[in-house]
Amino acid sequence: MLEGASTPGGGMRSAELTLPGFVHDVCSSVYAMVVCSPFLRELPLDKHGLQWVFPTAPLAHPLDDGTAVMLHHSLDETAHSLGADGDGYRRLMGDLVARWQDLLQDAFAPPGIPKHPFFFAKFGMRAIRPATSLARSYFQTERGRALFAGLAAHSILPLEKLTTSAVALILAVAGHAAGWPFARGGSQQLTAALVKYIESLGGRVLTNCYVESLEQLPPARAILLDVTPRQLIRMAGAKLPGSYRRNLEQFKYGPGVYKLDWALHQPVPWRATECAQAGTVHLGGTLEEICESERQPWKGKVSDRPYVLFTQASLFDGSRAPAGKHTAWGYCHVPNGFSGNVAEAIEKQVERFAPGFRECIAGRSVMGPAEMERHNPNLIGGDIGGGAAYLNQLFLRPTASLYRTPLDGVFLCSSSTPPAPGVHGMCGYFAAEAALKRFA
Ligand SMILES: Cc1cc2nc3c(=O)[nH]c(=O)nc-3n(C[C@H](O)[C@H](O)[C@H](O)COP(=O)(O)OP(=O)(O)OC[C@H]3O[C@@H](n4cnc5c(N)ncnc54)[C@H](O)[C@@H]3O)c2cc1C
């Protein structure tokens, strides 16, 4: 494996971004998709040093009335926390949670005939709908709708768009099925375990090997490229046939992210104290407010009250910070390539639900889209999804030939291929399958 950066991991790296002794996950932090992945969950990563840390609850969603809606591991407990919307939650999630392995086998796959067609069709009828529509039909209260909107906003799409419900459903199912864990010691530990596993199989990972052009690569029967379409065009030069190249050129990138990492003197002083039980906290208030926030980046703007995805790993993993101190990260979606500053708006959102937060800050790191792309060339304009995941780029991604390219033996394996972004390993799994099929 040739890695351009000086440390392996891509979106799974950690570093002392703020102060000595504070370990921050530079990109991904919450690994619901790893522990649910039909491929990754089978790997013996624990034998290579990986330890999972499961927060008491996967998710909290605080509201302005000082309470929080909780996504608990237990579906019943979650339904109970939703009060009048408990029945709606059971109707929406019950069958999906009961058969989560069947569901994820089909959901984490390229387009094709599902293994469980009737069950998957039942999921599909809900998943295809815009999150706004599904939330309003299953939930009557602000609490249920807000919880669903926060989950759906991980899609990085306006929540009025088709398929935004899919992301919400899958994340909630994952929370009930397996949890939303952190890697003990930071996301780099997940990478370290994967590298050790590759080495145990005879592979090697070479860092500081940035590949400018395919010409640089040693002869190989199969080459799997973990890059997005724009990078493939650059690397392949004139070798790509015109029609395929044009299709790649038409591939659209989505909004970027603007991320803050904090070193904290003390835990976040949440007004809704139950937020301290959760590894992830969604800061955006009501469905309407989150919808407004998620529409803005697509119009080249950022909401004054941006929806912030927030994590607090050190509450559950003491190795992340010096004794008694803490770490947290929070990011919001901004227009692709955005060059403005929304650090203040992000901290205001945290402060809204945790008055006194600012006084807890000992150090901060700020990364806008440009810093994100410098950290990892796959984050084009700060897009963390390898390209927008709207309907016509969700299934046939990045082109109808998916992992295969017109160059014999050259395959794409990044999150620009199905089943799209997130740390689940399935893009690589299916790219490897395509390569094996070619040489069978
Ligand atoms: C701020 C942020 C938070 C996130 N949070 C989560 C989360 O909590 N949970 C989750 O599941 N996902 C999360 N994600 C998304 C997740 O990180 C990505 O979906 C995932 O890492 C994509 O994997 P990938 O293999 O496609 O690409 P990457 O992980 O981006 O890896 C691509 C690798 O290829 C290398 N590379 C690129 N070009 C070249 C070249 N020419 N030569 C050599 N090497 C090259 C890069 O250096 C990089 O190491 C987050 C992402 C970000 C940025």
The ligand as a MOL file (V3000), in Angstrom:
LIG
                    3D

  0  0  0     0  0            999 V3000
M  V30 BEGIN CTAB
M  V30 COUNTS 53 58 0 0 0
M  V30 BEGIN ATOM
M  V30 1 C -13.9430 15.8180 9.9360 0
M  V30 2 C -14.3990 14.4450 9.5180 0
M  V30 3 C -15.1630 13.6830 10.3910 0
M  V30 4 C -15.6080 12.4190 10.0170 0
M  V30 5 N -16.2740 11.6580 10.9410 0
M  V30 6 C -16.5650 10.3800 10.6330 0
M  V30 7 C -17.0140 9.5040 11.6550 0
M  V30 8 O -17.0780 9.8780 12.8320 0
M  V30 9 N -17.3400 8.2320 11.2970 0
M  V30 10 C -17.2080 7.7700 10.0010 0
M  V30 11 O -17.5190 6.5970 9.7340 0
M  V30 12 N -16.7220 8.5800 9.0270 0
M  V30 13 C -16.3890 9.8560 9.3140 0
M  V30 14 N -15.8170 10.6560 8.3690 0
M  V30 15 C -15.7120 10.1520 6.9810 0
M  V30 16 C -14.5580 9.1560 6.7980 0
M  V30 17 O -13.3640 9.6920 7.3130 0
M  V30 18 C -14.4150 8.8520 5.3100 0
M  V30 19 O -15.6690 8.4300 4.7870 0
M  V30 20 C -13.3990 7.7320 5.0790 0
M  V30 21 O -12.1720 8.0340 5.6730 0
M  V30 22 C -13.2380 7.5370 3.5930 0
M  V30 23 O -12.3080 6.5270 3.3720 0
M  V30 24 P -11.4800 6.4600 2.0230 0
M  V30 25 O -10.6630 5.2290 2.1120 0
M  V30 26 O -12.3860 6.6470 0.8550 0
M  V30 27 O -10.5290 7.7390 1.9930 0
M  V30 28 P -9.5530 8.3650 3.0310 0
M  V30 29 O -9.7510 7.8670 4.4020 0
M  V30 30 O -9.6460 9.8310 2.7870 0
M  V30 31 O -8.1220 7.8520 2.5720 0
M  V30 32 C -7.5280 8.2260 1.3530 0
M  V30 33 C -6.0240 8.0420 1.5080 0
M  V30 34 O -5.4100 8.1130 0.2260 0
M  V30 35 C -4.2380 8.9080 0.3360 0
M  V30 36 N -3.9800 9.4720 -0.9840 0
M  V30 37 C -4.8020 10.2500 -1.7290 0
M  V30 38 N -4.2130 10.5420 -2.8980 0
M  V30 39 C -3.0190 9.9360 -2.9030 0
M  V30 40 C -1.9710 9.8770 -3.8550 0
M  V30 41 N -2.0490 10.4630 -5.0320 0
M  V30 42 N -0.8580 9.1420 -3.5380 0
M  V30 43 C -0.7720 8.5050 -2.3530 0
M  V30 44 N -1.7450 8.5310 -1.4090 0
M  V30 45 C -2.8450 9.2460 -1.6980 0
M  V30 46 C -4.5920 9.9600 1.3550 0
M  V30 47 O -3.4300 10.5390 1.9220 0
M  V30 48 C -5.3900 9.1400 2.3560 0
M  V30 49 O -4.5640 8.5170 3.3030 0
M  V30 50 C -15.3130 11.9090 8.7150 0
M  V30 51 C -14.5230 12.6610 7.8480 0
M  V30 52 C -14.0400 13.9120 8.2520 0
M  V30 53 C -13.1180 14.6740 7.3280 0
M  V30 END ATOM
M  V30 BEGIN BOND
M  V30 1 1 1 2
M  V30 2 1 2 3
M  V30 3 2 2 52
M  V30 4 2 3 4
M  V30 5 1 4 5
M  V30 6 1 4 50
M  V30 7 2 5 6
M  V30 8 1 6 7
M  V30 9 1 6 13
M  V30 10 2 7 8
M  V30 11 1 7 9
M  V30 12 1 9 10
M  V30 13 2 10 11
M  V30 14 1 10 12
M  V30 15 2 12 13
M  V30 16 1 13 14
M  V30 17 1 14 15
M  V30 18 1 14 50
M  V30 19 1 15 16
M  V30 20 1 16 17
M  V30 21 1 16 18
M  V30 22 1 18 19
M  V30 23 1 18 20
M  V30 24 1 20 21
M  V30 25 1 20 22
M  V30 26 1 22 23
M  V30 27 1 23 24
M  V30 28 2 24 25
M  V30 29 1 24 26
M  V30 30 1 24 27
M  V30 31 1 27 28
M  V30 32 2 28 29
M  V30 33 1 28 30
M  V30 34 1 28 31
M  V30 35 1 31 32
M  V30 36 1 32 33
M  V30 37 1 33 34
M  V30 38 1 33 48
M  V30 39 1 34 35
M  V30 40 1 35 36
M  V30 41 1 35 46
M  V30 42 1 36 37
M  V30 43 1 36 45
M  V30 44 2 37 38
M  V30 45 1 38 39
M  V30 46 1 39 40
M  V30 47 2 39 45
M  V30 48 1 40 41
M  V30 49 2 40 42
M  V30 50 1 42 43
M  V30 51 2 43 44
M  V30 52 1 44 45
M  V30 53 1 46 47
M  V30 54 1 46 48
M  V30 55 1 48 49
M  V30 56 2 50 51
M  V30 57 1 51 52
M  V30 58 1 52 53
M  V30 END BOND
M  V30 END CTAB
M  END
